[in-house]
Amino acid sequence: MKRALPALRRPTAMLAGGLLALGIISVVAAHDGDGSEIADIIGAVDTAWLLIAGFLVFFMQAGFAMLTAGFVRSQETANILMKNMIDACVGGVSFWLVGWAFAYGVSDASNEFIGLGNFALNGLAEAGYGHADWFFQFAFAAAAATIVAGALAGRTKYSAYLIYTVVITGFIYPVVVHWGWDATTWMGAFTDDIWLGNGYVDFAGSGIVHTVGGIAGLMGAIAVGARLGKYGPNGEVRAIPGHNISIATIGMFILWFGWYGFNPGSTLGLSGGGASLAASVAVTTTLAAGAGGITAMLWSRFRTGRYDAGLTINGILAGLVAITAGTATVDPWASVVIGGIGALVMYYGVQMLDSVFRIDDPVGAVSVHAFAGIWGVIAVGLFSSEAGMTAAGYANPQHYGLFLGGGGEQLLMQLIGIAAIVGWTGVTAGILFFAIKFTVGLRVSEEEEMRGLDLIEHGVDAYPDFGPSGSGIFGAAELGGGGK
């Protein structure tokens, strides 16, 4: 008899849960015949979902911090951590003050190019938005800004970076958000007048978030130049290893975890089919990450004879970036293909930047976020299914992936959209970084770069017992070698 009891527990619990749910609904219905209390509960659940997803996306700041810190030299660790901290702080204030207004602002002056209302969130409720909407979008803006830190690591003035992070979160990124996700835009999928396919489809931001951050990082890397010793006089590429693969790996897993807010959270709610769509998105997100990691691992073994941990980390991230645009519109098998190709795009992007253009990107941010992001946007027009377009709520699901028989119209729209994003970000970020370079200065001195940014910029060693200052208990003075 005792052995039978565990078998009864699950159906008994399910029955009890069902009765409890029916009881709650009955109580609500008895107290409010017009169903307004049920509507309140549904609204509260959707708001809670959006907030939780925003919390996960914000936690990605910790992932970016750990990933980038692990991929740079030990004497630049505190500098990277400071940049990630200030991205969150400045991003919050600038996106509150003007960023939201340029992205989603509602006023008579708003137009297809830029929003011009609700500055400092004034009139937010009247415009049909809530504070949860702002918080979720702020977390995305901060993520876009943080991508750039890795591309500029090891040789960029902290003061110059402060200027950059204000401009990208307050202006460059919000304009792209307005184009792609607002309801009053020239290219988005949510306007009343869609002029090609479903409009530009980018469910969670392969182009809008990641390509913006990656292209901005590319322009910054061009403007600031390569790190000392990165390229030899005869054109050889010299490796400058990161100091801690352990924290880089932790950073990757935090980012992967945060992506479950990034992608499933972009349903913006659980009601009206949102829960089912979020579950589907979680599956495609997971498969693309796994395919990216496996592809990068095997490809690095094939090309170098080693299972490269750094490339595997970036392969996982490239798979995640690549699936982000089409995560709601592609089938699981397609997410595996997209993630695997994303890893290859990342790999050859790194090779191209180093060997052909001699552009120094210490952590592979440009290849992971810009190149894999562009691929992800294009993949929507190749692999999206008609059922996926329908489930995600796009207006013209008869226009779907070229490879699945949906014609080329959606692919053309994706190409137009990503070209606009790359052009806008490249021009504006290029102007910004070169303006900083020729005014306040973008790069630290050679002495500071050789000694590490932590000491001179921040007056601290990330590892004081072993760092260049020798200030810890194992420093030279404590061991009798300091002299006076």
PyMOL commands that set and color helices and strands:
alter all, ss='L'
color gray80, all
select helices_A, chain A and resi 4-31+36-71+74-104+119-121+131-151+158-181+206-224+245-262+264-267+274-304+309-323+332-356+365-383+386-391+402-404+409-437+446-451+453-458
alter helices_A, ss='H'
color red, helices_A
deselect
rebuild
show_as cartoon
